[in-house]
Amino acid sequence: MTPDEQQAYQELRAWQQRMQRPPSAMSRFARHVQTRLNGLLPERVHQALTTAIKQMVRGVLFGSMHTTRQPLQQATLAQREAAVRIRIKYYRNTAAAEGAVTGAGGFLLGLADFPLLLGIKLKLLFDVAALYGHNVHDYTERLYLLHVFQLAFSSQQTRNEVYQRLANWDAYRQTLPTDVQAFDWRTFQQEYRDYIDLAKLAQLLPIVGAAVGLVANYRLLEQLGDTAMNCYRMRMLPAS
């Protein structure tokens, strides 16, 4: 491997170890509390949230598919990752600015942050996929993006499960349903909400909302970008 590939491989191995850690006692406790709280919500609320997020995500997936650049061909890993980092920085700064504006706008405008931020995150994933040379017009590649998203924003227990699917993607993709409707949207939306609830709740408060929105969105995009890079590295670099 080239020096750049060796560096990427070392970063990948460290990331893989983090993804496969067993849930800590604190993580298990937090998941138990969140599960109990979710259990207090009526089933119709869960169904409404699942439907709303499914429709938002599917809308962004469809729109981004037609606005994403063609897959980058004939480029080295170093060239791809230099371009990926530029895109991550762009979307990270965009999300931070969006969080500051909606956070400063009070409760109602703060609620608008959810769909806006979701769209920014998914558009980032589409750009990253193309820069690593993958065609998002392929249905299974769009499902791969959803799994990357889920890996970035889930509890450690769910993260362990999703990581195994991504680490064995070539085999797992053969078992995928032909209809995106069959994707587990309930788990997707619940894990995502549970993960960002605490990070984003303070954004709805007056005075501090703008600062919280800026920092939270910045960190969430940074985390998603790091997760996406390592997921695509797994598909490019030789297995250990």
C-alpha positions in Angstrom: 0.0 0.0 0.0 1.0 3.6 -0.5 1.8 5.8 2.6 -1.7 7.4 2.2 -3.4 4.0 2.0 -1.4 2.9 5.1 -2.6 5.9 7.0 -6.2 5.4 5.9 -5.9 1.7 6.9 -4.7 2.5 10.4 -7.5 5.0 10.9 -9.9 2.4 9.6 -8.7 -0.3 12.0 -9.0 2.1 15.0 -12.6 3.0 13.9 -13.6 -0.6 13.4 -12.5 -1.4 16.9 -14.7 1.4 18.2 -17.7 0.2 16.2 -17.4 -3.3 17.7 -17.1 -2.3 21.3 -19.7 -3.9 23.6 -22.2 -1.4 25.0 -21.0 0.1 28.3 -23.0 0.0 31.5 -24.0 3.6 31.0 -25.0 3.0 27.4 -27.2 0.0 28.4 -28.8 2.1 31.2 -29.5 5.0 28.8 -31.0 2.7 26.2 -33.2 1.1 28.9 -34.4 4.6 30.0 -35.1 5.6 26.4 -36.9 2.4 25.7 -39.1 3.0 28.8 -39.9 6.5 27.6 -40.7 5.4 24.1 -43.0 2.8 25.6 -45.0 5.6 27.1 -45.8 7.1 23.7 -49.1 5.8 22.1 -48.6 3.5 19.1 -50.3 6.0 16.8 -47.5 8.5 17.7 -44.8 6.0 16.8 -46.6 5.2 13.5 -46.9 8.9 12.7 -43.2 9.6 13.4 -42.1 6.6 11.4 -44.2 7.6 8.4 -43.1 11.2 8.6 -39.4 10.4 8.7 -39.8 7.7 6.0 -41.4 10.2 3.7 -38.8 12.8 4.4 -35.9 10.5 3.9 -37.4 8.9 0.7 -38.0 12.4 -0.7 -34.4 13.4 -0.1 -33.1 10.1 -1.5 -35.1 10.6 -4.7 -34.1 14.2 -5.1 -30.4 13.8 -4.3 -30.2 10.8 -6.6 -30.9 13.2 -9.5 -28.7 16.0 -8.4 -25.6 14.0 -7.3 -22.5 14.1 -9.5 -21.4 11.1 -11.6 -19.2 8.6 -9.7 -15.6 9.7 -9.7 -13.5 7.3 -11.8 -9.8 6.8 -12.2 -8.7 8.4 -9.0 -6.4 7.3 -6.2 -7.6 6.9 -2.6 -5.7 10.0 -1.6 -7.4 12.1 -4.4 -10.8 10.8 -3.4 -10.4 11.5 0.3 -9.1 15.0 -0.3 -12.3 15.7 -2.3 -14.4 14.0 0.4 -12.9 16.2 3.2 -13.7 19.3 1.2 -17.3 18.2 0.9 -17.5 17.3 4.6 -16.2 20.7 5.5 -18.7 22.4 3.2 -21.7 20.5 4.6 -20.5 20.8 8.1 -20.3 24.6 7.9 -23.7 24.7 6.1 -25.3 22.7 8.9 -23.6 24.8 11.6 -25.0 28.0 10.0 -28.4 26.4 9.6 -28.4 25.3 13.3 -27.4 28.8 14.4 -30.2 30.5 12.4 -33.0 28.1 13.4 -31.7 28.0 17.0 -31.9 31.8 17.2 -35.4 31.8 15.8 -37.1 30.3 18.8 -39.2 27.2 19.3 -41.1 27.2 16.0 -38.1 27.9 13.8 -36.1 25.4 15.9 -38.5 22.7 14.9 -37.7 23.4 11.2 -34.1 22.3 11.9 -35.0 18.6 11.9 -36.0 18.2 8.2 -33.3 20.8 7.1 -30.5 19.0 8.9 -31.8 15.6 7.7 -31.5 16.8 4.1 -28.0 18.2 4.6 -26.8 14.9 6.1 -28.2 12.7 3.3 -26.9 15.0 0.6 -23.5 14.7 2.1 -23.7 10.9 2.0 -24.7 11.0 -1.7 -21.7 13.2 -2.5 -19.3 10.9 -0.5 -20.6 7.8 -2.3 -20.0 9.4 -5.7 -16.5 10.6 -4.8 -15.6 7.0 -3.7 -16.8 5.8 -7.1 -20.2 4.3 -6.3 -23.3 4.9 -8.4 -26.3 6.0 -6.2 -28.7 5.1 -9.0 -28.2 1.6 -7.8 -31.0 0.8 -5.3 -28.6 -1.2 -3.1 -26.2 1.7 -2.9 -29.0 3.9 -1.6 -29.7 1.3 1.1 -26.0 1.3 1.9 -26.3 5.0 2.6 -29.2 4.5 4.9 -27.1 1.9 6.8 -24.2 4.3 7.1 -26.6 6.9 8.4 -28.0 4.5 10.9 -24.5 3.4 12.0 -23.6 7.1 12.7 -26.6 7.9 14.8 -27.5 4.8 16.8 -27.0 3.3 20.3 -23.9 1.1 20.7 -26.0 -2.0 20.7 -27.6 -1.2 17.3 -24.3 0.1 16.0 -22.8 -3.3 16.6 -25.5 -5.0 14.5 -25.4 -2.4 11.7 -21.6 -2.5 11.5 -21.7 -6.3 10.9 -24.1 -5.8 7.9 -21.8 -3.1 6.4 -18.6 -5.1 7.1 -20.2 -8.0 5.1 -22.0 -5.9 2.6 -21.4 -7.9 -0.6 -23.1 -10.9 1.1 -25.7 -9.0 2.9 -26.9 -7.0 -0.2 -27.9 -10.3 -1.8 -30.5 -10.7 0.9 -32.0 -7.2 0.6 -35.6 -6.9 -0.5 -36.3 -5.3 -3.8 -38.6 -2.7 -2.3 -37.3 0.1 -0.1 -40.6 0.0 1.7 -39.3 -3.2 3.4 -36.5 -1.2 5.1 -36.9 -1.2 8.9 -38.0 2.4 9.2 -39.3 2.1 12.7 -35.9 1.2 14.1 -34.3 3.8 11.9 -36.4 6.7 13.1 -36.5 5.7 16.8 -32.7 5.3 17.0 -32.1 8.6 15.2 -34.5 10.5 17.5 -33.1 8.9 20.6 -29.6 9.7 19.6 -30.1 13.4 18.8 -32.8 14.3 21.3 -30.5 15.4 24.1 -28.0 17.0 21.7 -30.7 19.1 20.1 -33.2 19.7 22.8 -31.4 22.8 24.2 -31.6 24.4 20.7 -35.2 25.1 21.3 -34.4 27.3 24.3 -34.1 31.1 24.0 -30.7 32.9 24.1 -28.6 29.7 24.0 -30.4 28.1 21.1 -28.2 29.6 18.4 -25.0 28.5 20.0 -26.3 25.0 20.8 -27.6 24.6 17.2 -24.3 25.7 15.7 -22.2 23.3 17.8 -24.5 20.4 17.7 -24.9 20.5 13.9 -21.2 20.9 13.4 -20.4 17.8 15.5 -23.2 15.7 14.0 -21.9 16.4 10.5 -18.4 15.8 11.5 -19.4 12.4 13.0 -21.4 11.4 9.9 -18.5 12.4 7.6 -16.0 10.3 9.6 -18.4 7.3 9.6 -19.0 7.6 5.9 -15.3 7.7 5.0 -14.5 4.6 7.1 -17.5 2.7 5.7 -16.3 3.3 2.1 -12.7 2.6 3.1 -13.9 -0.9 4.2 -15.0 -1.4 0.6 -11.7 -0.2 -1.0 -9.0 -1.4 1.3 -8.0 -5.0 1.8 -9.5 -6.8 4.7 -7.2 -7.6 7.6 
